[in-house]
């Protein structure tokens, strides 16, 4: 696979027009998909210009364009003046429609896009080997993003979603920021079989759960989960076969409403694989229902003070400051493996001046996308 063929779309100009070049872009995304001859050797990248939303009259339809493949994927990416320049391209469901709604389409990526306004429909459903990177996903009473297997959902702002914010099996969920809005998550992140949740931040309230594991061989490592007097659960094992999981280095706070729980193992009838170095504060029940563990590393704290700095506003832009680890319990420097100098939770504090290595970055900056 070489460089994908570049096609440009500017939603601010007349719809069924243009030639698809950077100087003469198409004016409508669906029209562009219907006009382009699919590059079956290198794949295609559709660059969506920032500034004016593409407003859909139906979910995007690839029947004319064709079927993406492993050697020829399909990428939708925002731009401002040139491909890959970091501009955020907007796609709206016009209060009614999913962006794409397919359980069979593989090898599709959305990068640097604002995907939103789907009414009661889910924002996006795709199947295997799909990626959602550096996107804002919001404003639906339906679900957020549903993937099949082997995808990545990373560095996204996912908020104001009813239902499940993001779900997939054998997927890598990393460095995302989930927040309730007018619409509240049922569970912000749902881990199907063999999924991984690493370095995510959650700001919740009401009955919302943070992370829900529904099947086997999942990993939940270094996440920060905060609720405002919530009645849900920070991390919950909801499936009877949610076993052989890894639960390390997470911080949970604020599920202090009636029935609220920090970490709940109640449905887990099979042993966890690895468990330790978690921290829970201000939850009605801090830990509940732990059964057999193959390797229990200990240091699962019941804190007496918040694990988060809470400096400034609880926003996407300020998330690394607000959720910076507080110096309480073993939160700072207490992550597994012991002695690694990593903090519990999704964000790392800065070493003091002269600490022999300079500032330590938030986990959310490690991916580099």
Short mmCIF file of the C-alpha atoms (twelve columns), coordinates in Angstrom:
data_MODEL
# 
_entry.id   MODEL 
# 
loop_
_atom_site.group_PDB 
_atom_site.id 
_atom_site.type_symbol 
_atom_site.label_atom_id 
_atom_site.label_alt_id 
_atom_site.label_comp_id 
_atom_site.label_asym_id 
_atom_site.label_seq_id 
_atom_site.Cartn_x 
_atom_site.Cartn_y 
_atom_site.Cartn_z 
_atom_site.pdbx_PDB_model_num 
ATOM 1   C CA . UNK A 1   0.000   0.000   0.000  1 
ATOM 2   C CA . UNK A 2   1.313   3.429   -0.991 1 
ATOM 3   C CA . UNK A 3   -0.061  6.913   -0.416 1 
ATOM 4   C CA . UNK A 4   -3.874  7.004   -0.542 1 
ATOM 5   C CA . UNK A 5   -5.523  8.968   -3.322 1 
ATOM 6   C CA . UNK A 6   -6.518  12.392  -1.973 1 
ATOM 7   C CA . UNK A 7   -10.003 13.786  -2.531 1 
ATOM 8   C CA . UNK A 8   -11.148 17.151  -1.133 1 
ATOM 9   C CA . UNK A 9   -14.626 18.149  0.030  1 
ATOM 10  C CA . UNK A 10  -15.652 21.666  1.093  1 
ATOM 11  C CA . UNK A 11  -19.203 21.650  2.507  1 
ATOM 12  C CA . UNK A 12  -19.425 25.444  2.247  1 
ATOM 13  C CA . UNK A 13  -19.770 25.362  -1.554 1 
ATOM 14  C CA . UNK A 14  -22.567 24.093  -3.819 1 
ATOM 15  C CA . UNK A 15  -23.336 20.424  -3.213 1 
ATOM 16  C CA . UNK A 16  -23.166 18.431  -6.470 1 
ATOM 17  C CA . UNK A 17  -20.190 20.260  -7.921 1 
ATOM 18  C CA . UNK A 18  -16.412 20.372  -8.052 1 
ATOM 19  C CA . UNK A 19  -13.699 18.024  -9.236 1 
ATOM 20  C CA . UNK A 20  -12.317 16.819  -5.898 1 
ATOM 21  C CA . UNK A 21  -8.961  18.613  -6.014 1 
ATOM 22  C CA . UNK A 22  -7.697  20.947  -3.299 1 
ATOM 23  C CA . UNK A 23  -8.299  23.894  -5.635 1 
ATOM 24  C CA . UNK A 24  -11.693 22.670  -6.862 1 
ATOM 25  C CA . UNK A 25  -13.160 20.492  -4.086 1 
ATOM 26  C CA . UNK A 26  -16.438 18.647  -4.209 1 
ATOM 27  C CA . UNK A 27  -19.204 20.365  -2.290 1 
ATOM 28  C CA . UNK A 28  -20.891 17.273  -0.837 1 
ATOM 29  C CA . UNK A 29  -19.398 14.192  0.789  1 
ATOM 30  C CA . UNK A 30  -21.906 11.636  -0.457 1 
ATOM 31  C CA . UNK A 31  -21.613 13.070  -3.971 1 
ATOM 32  C CA . UNK A 32  -17.838 12.759  -3.711 1 
ATOM 33  C CA . UNK A 33  -18.079 9.106   -2.667 1 
ATOM 34  C CA . UNK A 34  -20.320 8.439   -5.657 1 
ATOM 35  C CA . UNK A 35  -17.999 10.220  -8.113 1 
ATOM 36  C CA . UNK A 36  -14.625 8.803   -7.096 1 
ATOM 37  C CA . UNK A 37  -13.238 5.645   -8.645 1 
ATOM 38  C CA . UNK A 38  -11.983 3.699   -5.660 1 
ATOM 39  C CA . UNK A 39  -8.208  3.271   -5.479 1 
ATOM 40  C CA . UNK A 40  -8.042  -0.489  -4.933 1 
ATOM 41  C CA . UNK A 41  -4.240  -0.405  -4.649 1 
ATOM 42  C CA . UNK A 42  -3.605  2.357   -2.128 1 
ATOM 43  C CA . UNK A 43  -7.012  3.314   -0.757 1 
ATOM 44  C CA . UNK A 44  -8.571  6.764   -0.538 1 
ATOM 45  C CA . UNK A 45  -8.517  9.705   1.834  1 
ATOM 46  C CA . UNK A 46  -11.469 12.103  1.744  1 
ATOM 47  C CA . UNK A 47  -10.388 15.428  3.234  1 
ATOM 48  C CA . UNK A 48  -13.304 17.378  4.759  1 
ATOM 49  C CA . UNK A 49  -12.667 21.105  5.052  1 
ATOM 50  C CA . UNK A 50  -13.089 22.749  8.440  1 
ATOM 51  C CA . UNK A 51  -15.476 25.632  8.953  1 
ATOM 52  C CA . UNK A 52  -18.842 24.435  7.631  1 
ATOM 53  C CA . UNK A 53  -20.430 21.118  8.589  1 
ATOM 54  C CA . UNK A 54  -21.290 18.481  6.040  1 
ATOM 55  C CA . UNK A 55  -24.999 18.007  6.855  1 
ATOM 56  C CA . UNK A 56  -26.256 14.564  5.881  1 
ATOM 57  C CA . UNK A 57  -29.656 13.710  4.464  1 
ATOM 58  C CA . UNK A 58  -29.048 10.040  5.293  1 
ATOM 59  C CA . UNK A 59  -26.217 7.932   6.665  1 
ATOM 60  C CA . UNK A 60  -23.252 7.791   4.283  1 
ATOM 61  C CA . UNK A 61  -23.686 5.017   1.684  1 
ATOM 62  C CA . UNK A 62  -20.641 3.258   0.220  1 
ATOM 63  C CA . UNK A 63  -22.507 1.054   -2.251 1 
ATOM 64  C CA . UNK A 64  -21.357 3.124   -5.245 1 
ATOM 65  C CA . UNK A 65  -17.853 3.821   -3.918 1 
ATOM 66  C CA . UNK A 66  -17.135 0.174   -3.078 1 
ATOM 67  C CA . UNK A 67  -15.773 -1.832  -0.164 1 
ATOM 68  C CA . UNK A 68  -12.573 -0.773  1.645  1 
ATOM 69  C CA . UNK A 69  -9.938  -3.460  2.145  1 
ATOM 70  C CA . UNK A 70  -6.811  -4.008  4.201  1 
ATOM 71  C CA . UNK A 71  -4.462  -2.918  1.421  1 
ATOM 72  C CA . UNK A 72  -6.825  -0.138  0.320  1 
ATOM 73  C CA . UNK A 73  -8.548  1.467   3.326  1 
ATOM 74  C CA . UNK A 74  -10.885 4.446   3.384  1 
ATOM 75  C CA . UNK A 75  -9.991  7.487   5.500  1 
ATOM 76  C CA . UNK A 76  -12.104 10.535  6.321  1 
ATOM 77  C CA . UNK A 77  -9.951  13.346  7.687  1 
ATOM 78  C CA . UNK A 78  -10.401 17.008  8.490  1 
ATOM 79  C CA . UNK A 79  -8.225  19.758  7.013  1 
ATOM 80  C CA . UNK A 80  -8.046  23.536  6.842  1 
ATOM 81  C CA . UNK A 81  -5.955  24.296  3.753  1 
ATOM 82  C CA . UNK A 82  -3.933  21.137  3.060  1 
ATOM 83  C CA . UNK A 83  -4.307  17.437  3.788  1 
ATOM 84  C CA . UNK A 84  -3.296  16.345  7.299  1 
ATOM 85  C CA . UNK A 85  -2.833  19.900  8.606  1 
ATOM 86  C CA . UNK A 86  -4.908  19.315  11.761 1 
ATOM 87  C CA . UNK A 87  -8.113  21.049  10.702 1 
ATOM 88  C CA . UNK A 88  -11.310 19.541  12.112 1 
ATOM 89  C CA . UNK A 89  -13.895 18.571  9.510  1 
ATOM 90  C CA . UNK A 90  -17.502 18.548  10.708 1 
ATOM 91  C CA . UNK A 91  -20.140 15.970  9.745  1 
ATOM 92  C CA . UNK A 92  -23.644 16.399  11.169 1 
ATOM 93  C CA . UNK A 93  -26.432 13.829  11.167 1 
ATOM 94  C CA . UNK A 94  -28.935 16.713  10.915 1 
ATOM 95  C CA . UNK A 95  -30.652 15.596  14.113 1 
ATOM 96  C CA . UNK A 96  -31.745 12.278  12.577 1 
ATOM 97  C CA . UNK A 97  -29.011 10.186  10.973 1 
ATOM 98  C CA . UNK A 98  -25.939 8.163   11.862 1 
ATOM 99  C CA . UNK A 99  -22.754 9.161   10.059 1 
ATOM 100 C CA . UNK A 100 -22.293 5.545   8.970  1 
ATOM 101 C CA . UNK A 101 -24.466 2.721   10.272 1 
ATOM 102 C CA . UNK A 102 -23.016 -0.610  9.186  1 
ATOM 103 C CA . UNK A 103 -21.988 -3.768  11.044 1 
ATOM 104 C CA . UNK A 104 -20.170 -5.108  7.946  1 
ATOM 105 C CA . UNK A 105 -17.834 -2.334  6.742  1 
ATOM 106 C CA . UNK A 106 -14.145 -2.774  7.618  1 
ATOM 107 C CA . UNK A 107 -10.949 -0.707  7.216  1 
ATOM 108 C CA . UNK A 108 -12.463 2.747   7.663  1 
ATOM 109 C CA . UNK A 109 -10.888 5.549   9.699  1 
ATOM 110 C CA . UNK A 110 -12.141 8.923   10.892 1 
ATOM 111 C CA . UNK A 111 -9.353  11.298  11.900 1 
ATOM 112 C CA . UNK A 112 -9.692  14.910  13.102 1 
ATOM 113 C CA . UNK A 113 -13.448 15.047  12.540 1 
ATOM 114 C CA . UNK A 114 -16.428 16.366  14.495 1 
ATOM 115 C CA . UNK A 115 -19.139 13.678  14.213 1 
ATOM 116 C CA . UNK A 116 -22.366 14.795  15.828 1 
ATOM 117 C CA . UNK A 117 -26.075 15.618  15.946 1 
ATOM 118 C CA . UNK A 118 -27.625 12.220  15.229 1 
ATOM 119 C CA . UNK A 119 -30.876 12.660  17.158 1 
ATOM 120 C CA . UNK A 120 -31.851 9.263   18.558 1 
ATOM 121 C CA . UNK A 121 -29.554 7.340   16.193 1 
ATOM 122 C CA . UNK A 122 -26.070 6.129   17.124 1 
ATOM 123 C CA . UNK A 123 -23.329 8.399   15.832 1 
ATOM 124 C CA . UNK A 124 -21.248 5.722   14.123 1 
ATOM 125 C CA . UNK A 125 -21.201 1.956   13.631 1 
ATOM 126 C CA . UNK A 126 -18.469 0.092   11.750 1 
ATOM 127 C CA . UNK A 127 -17.016 -3.405  11.837 1 
ATOM 128 C CA . UNK A 128 -13.404 -4.619  11.993 1 
ATOM 129 C CA . UNK A 129 -10.031 -2.864  11.646 1 
ATOM 130 C CA . UNK A 130 -11.507 0.629   11.953 1 
ATOM 131 C CA . UNK A 131 -10.006 3.657   13.701 1 
ATOM 132 C CA . UNK A 132 -11.456 6.772   15.331 1 
ATOM 133 C CA . UNK A 133 -8.626  9.184   16.190 1 
ATOM 134 C CA . UNK A 134 -8.543  12.810  17.369 1 
ATOM 135 C CA . UNK A 135 -12.280 13.288  16.872 1 
ATOM 136 C CA . UNK A 136 -15.099 14.980  18.769 1 
ATOM 137 C CA . UNK A 137 -18.188 12.747  18.983 1 
ATOM 138 C CA . UNK A 138 -21.313 14.156  20.561 1 
ATOM 139 C CA . UNK A 139 -24.989 15.045  20.676 1 
ATOM 140 C CA . UNK A 140 -27.225 12.019  20.387 1 
ATOM 141 C CA . UNK A 141 -29.656 10.246  22.686 1 
ATOM 142 C CA . UNK A 142 -28.559 7.048   20.936 1 
ATOM 143 C CA . UNK A 143 -25.148 5.422   21.240 1 
ATOM 144 C CA . UNK A 144 -21.767 6.883   20.368 1 
ATOM 145 C CA . UNK A 145 -19.316 4.623   18.503 1 
ATOM 146 C CA . UNK A 146 -19.694 0.889   17.983 1 
ATOM 147 C CA . UNK A 147 -16.878 -1.099  16.374 1 
ATOM 148 C CA . UNK A 148 -16.386 -4.772  15.668 1 
ATOM 149 C CA . UNK A 149 -12.888 -6.102  16.394 1 
ATOM 150 C CA . UNK A 150 -9.276  -4.932  16.111 1 
ATOM 151 C CA . UNK A 151 -9.985  -1.186  16.022 1 
ATOM 152 C CA . UNK A 152 -8.536  1.849   17.785 1 
ATOM 153 C CA . UNK A 153 -10.507 4.622   19.450 1 
ATOM 154 C CA . UNK A 154 -7.941  7.076   20.768 1 
ATOM 155 C CA . UNK A 155 -7.505  10.730  21.751 1 
ATOM 156 C CA . UNK A 156 -11.178 11.554  21.253 1 
ATOM 157 C CA . UNK A 157 -13.644 13.855  23.050 1 
ATOM 158 C CA . UNK A 158 -16.826 11.797  23.499 1 
ATOM 159 C CA . UNK A 159 -19.668 13.593  25.272 1 
ATOM 160 C CA . UNK A 160 -23.395 14.290  25.467 1 
ATOM 161 C CA . UNK A 161 -24.233 10.724  24.448 1 
ATOM 162 C CA . UNK A 162 -27.153 8.561   25.534 1 
ATOM 163 C CA . UNK A 163 -26.535 4.801   25.623 1 
ATOM 164 C CA . UNK A 164 -22.976 3.459   25.413 1 
ATOM 165 C CA . UNK A 165 -20.318 5.997   24.493 1 
ATOM 166 C CA . UNK A 166 -17.930 3.548   22.829 1 
ATOM 167 C CA . UNK A 167 -17.903 -0.243  22.501 1 
ATOM 168 C CA . UNK A 168 -15.891 -2.900  20.687 1 
ATOM 169 C CA . UNK A 169 -14.117 -6.230  21.010 1 
ATOM 170 C CA . UNK A 170 -10.351 -6.693  20.704 1 
ATOM 171 C CA . UNK A 171 -10.217 -2.900  20.389 1 
ATOM 172 C CA . UNK A 172 -7.755  -0.431  21.891 1 
ATOM 173 C CA . UNK A 173 -9.475  2.444   23.731 1 
ATOM 174 C CA . UNK A 174 -6.856  4.932   24.837 1 
ATOM 175 C CA . UNK A 175 -6.552  8.526   26.047 1 
ATOM 176 C CA . UNK A 176 -10.171 9.469   25.394 1 
ATOM 177 C CA . UNK A 177 -12.177 11.987  27.476 1 
ATOM 178 C CA . UNK A 178 -15.774 10.967  28.178 1 
ATOM 179 C CA . UNK A 179 -18.238 13.449  29.688 1 
ATOM 180 C CA . UNK A 180 -21.977 13.505  30.329 1 
ATOM 181 C CA . UNK A 181 -24.055 16.364  28.979 1 
ATOM 182 C CA . UNK A 182 -27.751 16.817  28.278 1 
ATOM 183 C CA . UNK A 183 -27.603 13.145  27.372 1 
ATOM 184 C CA . UNK A 184 -25.989 10.765  29.882 1 
ATOM 185 C CA . UNK A 185 -24.137 7.554   29.144 1 
ATOM 186 C CA . UNK A 186 -25.497 4.269   30.373 1 
ATOM 187 C CA . UNK A 187 -21.867 3.101   30.324 1 
ATOM 188 C CA . UNK A 188 -19.303 5.476   28.867 1 
ATOM 189 C CA . UNK A 189 -17.008 2.670   27.694 1 
ATOM 190 C CA . UNK A 190 -17.953 -0.967  27.195 1 
ATOM 191 C CA . UNK A 191 -15.251 -3.607  26.798 1 
ATOM 192 C CA . UNK A 192 -16.263 -6.669  24.815 1 
ATOM 193 C CA . UNK A 193 -13.932 -9.678  24.554 1 
ATOM 194 C CA . UNK A 194 -10.216 -8.866  24.632 1 
ATOM 195 C CA . UNK A 195 -10.640 -5.077  24.558 1 
ATOM 196 C CA . UNK A 196 -8.208  -2.725  26.290 1 
ATOM 197 C CA . UNK A 197 -8.913  0.538   28.127 1 
ATOM 198 C CA . UNK A 198 -5.766  2.538   28.877 1 
ATOM 199 C CA . UNK A 199 -5.373  6.134   30.013 1 
ATOM 200 C CA . UNK A 200 -8.991  7.259   29.556 1 
ATOM 201 C CA . UNK A 201 -10.645 10.053  31.576 1 
ATOM 202 C CA . UNK A 202 -14.321 10.048  32.584 1 
ATOM 203 C CA . UNK A 203 -16.461 12.886  33.990 1 
ATOM 204 C CA . UNK A 204 -19.891 11.534  34.911 1 
ATOM 205 C CA . UNK A 205 -22.960 11.947  37.070 1 
ATOM 206 C CA . UNK A 206 -26.377 10.339  37.562 1 
ATOM 207 C CA . UNK A 207 -26.680 6.613   36.897 1 
ATOM 208 C CA . UNK A 208 -23.818 6.423   34.391 1 
ATOM 209 C CA . UNK A 209 -21.142 3.745   34.675 1 
ATOM 210 C CA . UNK A 210 -17.576 4.485   33.677 1 
ATOM 211 C CA . UNK A 211 -16.105 1.261   32.277 1 
ATOM 212 C CA . UNK A 212 -18.182 -1.897  31.852 1 
ATOM 213 C CA . UNK A 213 -16.499 -5.217  31.028 1 
ATOM 214 C CA . UNK A 214 -18.933 -7.663  29.461 1 
ATOM 215 C CA . UNK A 215 -16.731 -10.542 28.349 1 
ATOM 216 C CA . UNK A 216 -13.344 -12.188 28.794 1 
ATOM 217 C CA . UNK A 217 -9.648  -11.264 28.616 1 
ATOM 218 C CA . UNK A 218 -9.976  -7.481  28.864 1 
ATOM 219 C CA . UNK A 219 -7.425  -4.977  30.171 1 
ATOM 220 C CA . UNK A 220 -8.314  -1.902  32.231 1 
ATOM 221 C CA . UNK A 221 -5.156  -0.005  33.168 1 
ATOM 222 C CA . UNK A 222 -4.520  3.570   34.288 1 
ATOM 223 C CA . UNK A 223 -7.934  5.193   33.874 1 
ATOM 224 C CA . UNK A 224 -9.361  8.154   35.852 1 
ATOM 225 C CA . UNK A 225 -13.094 8.055   36.608 1 
ATOM 226 C CA . UNK A 226 -14.970 10.831  38.421 1 
ATOM 227 C CA . UNK A 227 -18.688 11.063  39.165 1 
ATOM 228 C CA . UNK A 228 -20.703 13.810  40.874 1 
ATOM 229 C CA . UNK A 229 -22.653 11.883  43.530 1 
ATOM 230 C CA . UNK A 230 -23.418 9.184   40.940 1 
ATOM 231 C CA . UNK A 231 -25.549 6.107   41.491 1 
ATOM 232 C CA . UNK A 232 -23.708 4.038   38.880 1 
ATOM 233 C CA . UNK A 233 -20.366 2.245   39.122 1 
ATOM 234 C CA . UNK A 234 -16.876 3.363   38.184 1 
ATOM 235 C CA . UNK A 235 -15.735 -0.027  36.872 1 
ATOM 236 C CA . UNK A 236 -18.202 -2.894  36.662 1 
ATOM 237 C CA . UNK A 237 -17.876 -6.501  35.505 1 
ATOM 238 C CA . UNK A 238 -21.370 -7.062  34.174 1 
ATOM 239 C CA . UNK A 239 -21.036 -10.345 32.295 1 
ATOM 240 C CA . UNK A 240 -20.846 -13.700 34.025 1 
ATOM 241 C CA . UNK A 241 -17.910 -14.586 31.757 1 
ATOM 242 C CA . UNK A 242 -16.042 -11.277 32.329 1 
ATOM 243 C CA . UNK A 243 -12.994 -13.221 33.442 1 
ATOM 244 C CA . UNK A 244 -9.235  -13.378 32.909 1 
ATOM 245 C CA . UNK A 245 -9.232  -9.589  33.051 1 
ATOM 246 C CA . UNK A 246 -6.451  -7.239  34.107 1 
ATOM 247 C CA . UNK A 247 -7.431  -4.402  36.471 1 
ATOM 248 C CA . UNK A 248 -4.516  -2.137  37.400 1 
ATOM 249 C CA . UNK A 249 -3.705  1.449   38.353 1 
ATOM 250 C CA . UNK A 250 -7.183  2.974   38.083 1 
ATOM 251 C CA . UNK A 251 -8.548  5.892   40.149 1 
ATOM 252 C CA . UNK A 252 -12.289 6.121   40.864 1 
ATOM 253 C CA . UNK A 253 -14.131 8.860   42.769 1 
ATOM 254 C CA . UNK A 254 -17.588 10.128  43.542 1 
ATOM 255 C CA . UNK A 255 -20.100 7.316   43.054 1 
ATOM 256 C CA . UNK A 256 -21.580 8.384   46.358 1 
ATOM 257 C CA . UNK A 257 -25.292 8.292   45.549 1 
ATOM 258 C CA . UNK A 258 -27.658 5.504   46.555 1 
ATOM 259 C CA . UNK A 259 -26.182 2.215   45.330 1 
ATOM 260 C CA . UNK A 260 -23.060 3.860   43.916 1 
ATOM 261 C CA . UNK A 261 -19.957 1.664   43.711 1 
ATOM 262 C CA . UNK A 262 -16.328 2.316   42.917 1 
ATOM 263 C CA . UNK A 263 -15.319 -1.090  41.532 1 
ATOM 264 C CA . UNK A 264 -17.915 -3.870  41.357 1 
ATOM 265 C CA . UNK A 265 -16.982 -7.484  40.629 1 
ATOM 266 C CA . UNK A 266 -20.426 -8.899  41.477 1 
ATOM 267 C CA . UNK A 267 -21.121 -10.688 38.184 1 
ATOM 268 C CA . UNK A 268 -17.634 -12.104 37.835 1 
ATOM 269 C CA . UNK A 269 -18.006 -15.842 38.510 1 
ATOM 270 C CA . UNK A 270 -14.555 -16.662 37.088 1 
ATOM 271 C CA . UNK A 271 -11.161 -15.456 38.356 1 
ATOM 272 C CA . UNK A 272 -9.449  -12.240 37.392 1 
ATOM 273 C CA . UNK A 273 -5.994  -12.706 35.924 1 
ATOM 274 C CA . UNK A 274 -4.270  -9.693  37.505 1 
ATOM 275 C CA . UNK A 275 -5.505  -7.130  40.040 1 
ATOM 276 C CA . UNK A 276 -3.863  -4.365  42.032 1 
ATOM 277 C CA . UNK A 277 -2.789  -0.779  42.639 1 
ATOM 278 C CA . UNK A 278 -6.246  0.765   42.202 1 
ATOM 279 C CA . UNK A 279 -7.590  3.667   44.290 1 
ATOM 280 C CA . UNK A 280 -11.199 4.544   45.226 1 
ATOM 281 C CA . UNK A 281 -12.518 7.616   47.043 1 
ATOM 282 C CA . UNK A 282 -15.958 8.832   48.159 1 
ATOM 283 C CA . UNK A 283 -18.086 5.971   46.860 1 
ATOM 284 C CA . UNK A 284 -21.043 4.508   48.751 1 
ATOM 285 C CA . UNK A 285 -19.405 1.100   48.322 1 
ATOM 286 C CA . UNK A 286 -15.758 1.290   47.374 1 
ATOM 287 C CA . UNK A 287 -15.079 -2.325  46.333 1 
ATOM 288 C CA . UNK A 288 -17.759 -4.958  45.906 1 
ATOM 289 C CA . UNK A 289 -17.893 -8.692  45.239 1 
ATOM 290 C CA . UNK A 290 -14.262 -9.567  44.557 1 
ATOM 291 C CA . UNK A 291 -13.899 -13.297 43.888 1 
ATOM 292 C CA . UNK A 292 -10.864 -15.340 42.910 1 
ATOM 293 C CA . UNK A 293 -7.797  -13.614 41.511 1 
ATOM 294 C CA . UNK A 294 -4.935  -15.505 39.880 1 
ATOM 295 C CA . UNK A 295 -2.413  -12.816 40.880 1 
ATOM 296 C CA . UNK A 296 -3.471  -10.182 43.419 1 
ATOM 297 C CA . UNK A 297 -0.791  -7.522  43.713 1 
ATOM 298 C CA . UNK A 298 -2.532  -5.639  46.524 1 
ATOM 299 C CA . UNK A 299 -2.446  -1.884  47.184 1 
ATOM 300 C CA . UNK A 300 -6.112  -1.402  46.296 1 
ATOM 301 C CA . UNK A 301 -6.639  1.745   48.337 1 
ATOM 302 C CA . UNK A 302 -9.647  3.280   50.057 1 
ATOM 303 C CA . UNK A 303 -8.568  6.908   49.941 1 
ATOM 304 C CA . UNK A 304 -9.517  9.624   52.435 1 
ATOM 305 C CA . UNK A 305 -9.041  12.494  49.947 1 
ATOM 306 C CA . UNK A 306 -9.566  13.037  46.225 1 
ATOM 307 C CA . UNK A 307 -6.970  11.508  43.903 1 
ATOM 308 C CA . UNK A 308 -7.399  14.385  41.405 1 
ATOM 309 C CA . UNK A 309 -5.958  17.917  41.544 1 
ATOM 310 C CA . UNK A 310 -9.216  19.534  40.268 1 
ATOM 311 C CA . UNK A 311 -7.445  22.728  39.266 1 
ATOM 312 C CA . UNK A 312 -9.435  24.929  36.896 1 
ATOM 313 C CA . UNK A 313 -12.386 23.668  34.870 1 
ATOM 314 C CA . UNK A 314 -13.390 20.073  34.176 1 
ATOM 315 C CA . UNK A 315 -13.186 20.397  30.398 1 
ATOM 316 C CA . UNK A 316 -11.564 18.586  27.507 1 
ATOM 317 C CA . UNK A 317 -9.054  21.398  27.058 1 
ATOM 318 C CA . UNK A 318 -8.080  21.358  30.752 1 
ATOM 319 C CA . UNK A 319 -8.392  17.625  31.400 1 
ATOM 320 C CA . UNK A 320 -4.725  16.946  32.077 1 
ATOM 321 C CA . UNK A 321 -4.641  19.694  34.697 1 
ATOM 322 C CA . UNK A 322 -7.984  18.886  36.325 1 
ATOM 323 C CA . UNK A 323 -7.271  15.140  36.519 1 
ATOM 324 C CA . UNK A 324 -3.616  15.455  37.489 1 
ATOM 325 C CA . UNK A 325 -2.874  13.074  40.377 1 
ATOM 326 C CA . UNK A 326 -3.112  14.509  43.872 1 
ATOM 327 C CA . UNK A 327 -0.497  13.654  46.472 1 
ATOM 328 C CA . UNK A 328 -2.692  11.400  48.579 1 
ATOM 329 C CA . UNK A 329 -2.320  7.768   49.571 1 
ATOM 330 C CA . UNK A 330 -0.123  5.946   47.062 1 
ATOM 331 C CA . UNK A 331 -1.561  7.746   44.033 1 
ATOM 332 C CA . UNK A 332 1.634   9.557   43.081 1 
ATOM 333 C CA . UNK A 333 4.270   7.016   42.132 1 
ATOM 334 C CA . UNK A 334 2.181   4.058   43.291 1 
ATOM 335 C CA . UNK A 335 1.286   2.441   39.983 1 
ATOM 336 C CA . UNK A 336 2.311   -1.076  39.043 1 
ATOM 337 C CA . UNK A 337 5.031   -2.125  38.470 1 
ATOM 338 C CA . UNK A 338 6.295   -0.863  41.813 1 
ATOM 339 C CA . UNK A 339 9.266   1.436   41.514 1 
ATOM 340 C CA . UNK A 340 8.404   2.589   37.992 1 
ATOM 341 C CA . UNK A 341 7.537   6.114   39.267 1 
ATOM 342 C CA . UNK A 342 4.246   6.098   37.379 1 
ATOM 343 C CA . UNK A 343 1.123   7.498   39.029 1 
ATOM 344 C CA . UNK A 344 -2.220  5.782   39.354 1 
ATOM 345 C CA . UNK A 345 -4.865  7.040   36.961 1 
ATOM 346 C CA . UNK A 346 -4.691  8.469   33.461 1 
ATOM 347 C CA . UNK A 347 -2.449  11.509  34.044 1 
ATOM 348 C CA . UNK A 348 1.121   11.792  35.305 1 
ATOM 349 C CA . UNK A 349 2.279   14.598  37.584 1 
ATOM 350 C CA . UNK A 350 5.370   16.666  36.797 1 
ATOM 351 C CA . UNK A 351 8.534   15.877  38.689 1 
ATOM 352 C CA . UNK A 352 9.888   18.757  40.793 1 
ATOM 353 C CA . UNK A 353 12.746  20.798  39.397 1 
ATOM 354 C CA . UNK A 354 16.006  18.900  39.621 1 
ATOM 355 C CA . UNK A 355 14.189  15.575  39.820 1 
ATOM 356 C CA . UNK A 356 16.440  13.945  37.283 1 
ATOM 357 C CA . UNK A 357 14.371  13.718  34.139 1 
ATOM 358 C CA . UNK A 358 12.222  16.803  33.765 1 
ATOM 359 C CA . UNK A 359 8.475   16.946  33.506 1 
ATOM 360 C CA . UNK A 360 6.401   13.819  33.134 1 
ATOM 361 C CA . UNK A 361 3.716   13.974  30.503 1 
ATOM 362 C CA . UNK A 362 0.065   12.953  30.794 1 
ATOM 363 C CA . UNK A 363 -0.584  9.437   29.588 1 
ATOM 364 C CA . UNK A 364 -2.863  10.982  26.973 1 
ATOM 365 C CA . UNK A 365 0.109   12.425  25.112 1 
ATOM 366 C CA . UNK A 366 1.961   9.149   24.622 1 
ATOM 367 C CA . UNK A 367 0.139   7.965   21.487 1 
ATOM 368 C CA . UNK A 368 1.485   10.679  19.248 1 
ATOM 369 C CA . UNK A 369 -1.475  10.984  16.856 1 
# 
